[in-house]
Amino acid sequence: NAGVTQTPKFQVLKTGQSMTLQCAQDMNHEYMSWYRQDPGMGLRLIHYSVGAGITDQGEVPNGYNVSRSTTEDFPLRLLSAAPSQTSVYFCASSYLAVLAEKNNEQFFGPGTRLTVL
Amino acid sequence: AQKITQTQPGMFVQEKEAVTLDCTYDTSDPSYGLFWYKQPSSGEMIFLIYQGSYDQQNATEGRYSLNFQKARKSANLVISASQLGDSAMYFCAISRSAAGNKLTFGGGTRVLVKP
């Protein structure tokens, strides 16, 4: 049981390049999400998915695309990297909670540290 | 919109003592969940404790407890008997009633445990 895995761990891009951050989970979780963490700050939601074929925007979606073709995988695509996208990216998954009252603990991957020059 | 405020950017605590980390929130949702996560220097996010807005009792998980004051919209984390391994960033987060999985995080508090 690997939990949530992310690849790569580190990446350096030049401005304008595109790339895909990979995320996979083996817990059969319906809900998956991507967050970014800028230095000294909390996490901000980029995109999320409540199941295969269903995605939606979070708080800071501009410059990123996602798709969810399977339950297990939720890749994040940077279309044209910019220095402002230098950050640590976390993927997370959980069972789908209809109500916030339920403890829908989110399991986080180890993160991808991205630097855009 | 929801908002989480953690007013303590950094704290020192002596080993074996207790420490309280402040978290206040702003939401108009009738039901919500509050979470605390720990982020050590290695970077991973570790779930610590959860409190539902309708829970009558304060949540506890081992050395972690939550001082939940709904009327004051605060959910302070108490770590008892601090250990050197407790040195980390701590984040408070809130989930929305209409989308129970979407989390809004505070800016975090850095705790350094002194031997």
Interface residues (C-beta under 8 A of the other chain):
Chain A: Y31 S33 Y35 G40 M41 G42 L43 R44 L45 Y48 V50 G58 E59 V88 F90 A92 S94 L96 A97 V98 L99 A100 E101 K102 N103 N104 E105 Q106 F107 F108 P110 G111
Chain B: I4 D29 S31 Y32 G33 F35 Y37 G43 E44 M45 F47 Y50 G52 S53 Y54 F91 A93 S95 R96 S97 A98 A99 G100 N101 K102 L103 T104 F105 G106 G107 G108
